[in-house]
């Protein structure tokens, strides 16, 4: 089996002009053979490249879907991956997506976003607890039939 390694590089790191698709820069994952030659190059468009910095520049869900040619659900999944795997925070607040630019206003929006997500988590946790309670057999539910079930007694 061929020994392959993976390198992630932006066009600038490879000494190339920026490849773009509608002005969006792309990242390449280059699969390299042991001898250093490229076996394959996979071009990825990272969702964060579509998201502007700053609340004032936020992009709507509809515009983002049109720009990426992906469904809203797929874009949200890509944003989750950007956060979990690349530590890229993308905030969805006031009907738009943006990346905080470090300003006081953006930091406040980020805190509001965090609070909203925590409340959702808390609410979901409470619902799950109630569901578990409903699914737990009651003490009086022994699985045996009672004479009362037959109208006797």
N, C-alpha and C positions, 0 to 999 in steps of 0.2 A: 504494500500500500504506500502511496506517495505521501511524504511528509509535507503538510501544508501549514502555513501560519497565516494569521490575519492581521492586517494593518488598516487602521482607519485614518484617512487623510482627506483634508479639504483640498480643493484645487490650488489654493495658495501654498500649502505645504508641499505640494508636488511640483511647484514652480510653473503652474499652468495659469492661464487666464481663468477667471471664475466662470464655470459652466453655470448656466442659469436656464430656468424654465419660467417664463413670465417674470423675470427679475428675481426669482427665488434661487438662492445658492443651494448647491447640492453637496452632499458628502459621499465620498467613495469608500467602499470597503474593498480593499485589494487583497485577493487571496494569492499568497506568494509561495512558490516552490522552495525547497531546501537550497537550490542553487541560486536563488535570488530572482529568478524570472517570474513574471506575473502569470499566474495560471488563469485568473479570471478577475474581472473588476465589476462590482455590483454598485450601481449608483442609487443612493437613497436621497429622497427629499425629506428633510426633517420638518415636522409640523411646526416647530418653533421658528423656522425661517419665515413662516407666513404670518406670525403673530407680531404686531408692532409693540414697541416699548412705549409705556405711558398710557395712563387712563384716557387722556384726551384723544389718543390715536386709536382707541379700541376698534376692533373689527367685528361686525355682526356674524352670527352663526350662518346666515344665508350667504353672505359674501365669502366667508371662509369655505363653505361647501362648494361654492361656484369656483373659487380660486384653486382649490385642491382637487376638484373633481371626485370628491369622496363624500359619503353620507355624513350627516351630523354625528351619528353614532360612532362611525369609524374615526372621525376626527377627535371625538372625546376620548376614545380608547388610545389614540396616538398621544394625546395630551397627558393621559395618565402614565403612559410609558415614558414620556419625556420627564415627568416628575420623578417617577420611581427609579429609572435607570440612568438619567443624565442630570438629575437635580435641577431641572428647568421648571420654574414655577410659572404657570399660565393661569391667570385669574379670569373667571367667568362671573362678571357682576354687571348689573345695569344693562342687560341685553347686548353684551359684547365681551370679547376676549382681548386681553392685553398682558404684557409682561411688565412687572413693576420696574420703573426706571430709577428707583432710589429716592425719589422726592417724598416729602412729608405726606402729601396727598395720596400717593401710591402706596406708601407704607400703611396708611390708615385703611385704604381699600383692601390691602392684603390681610390686615387684622380682621376686618369685617368678614372677609371671605373665609378665613380660618374659623371664626366664631360660627358662621353659618354651617360649615362642614362639620364642626363638632356637635352642633345641635342636631344635625341630621343623623349623626352616628348615635347620639344619645337616644333619639326618638326610635331609631331602628332597633337599638338594644332593648328598649322597653317593649316594643312590639314582639320581638323574639322571645322575651321572657314570658309575655302573656300567652303566646302560642305554645310554648313548652308547658305552661301551666294547664292549658286546655288539653294537651295531649297526654298529660300524666294521669294515669288511672286514679280514680277517686277511691277512698277507703271503702265506701259502700258498694263500689263496682267490683264484685268478686268474680264475676263471670258466671255465677250460678243463677238459675232461675228461681224466682220466688213463687209461692202459692198465690201471692197477690197478682202476679202476671196472668194467672188463669182465672182471676175473679174469685178465688177461694180464700177465705180467712178474714 
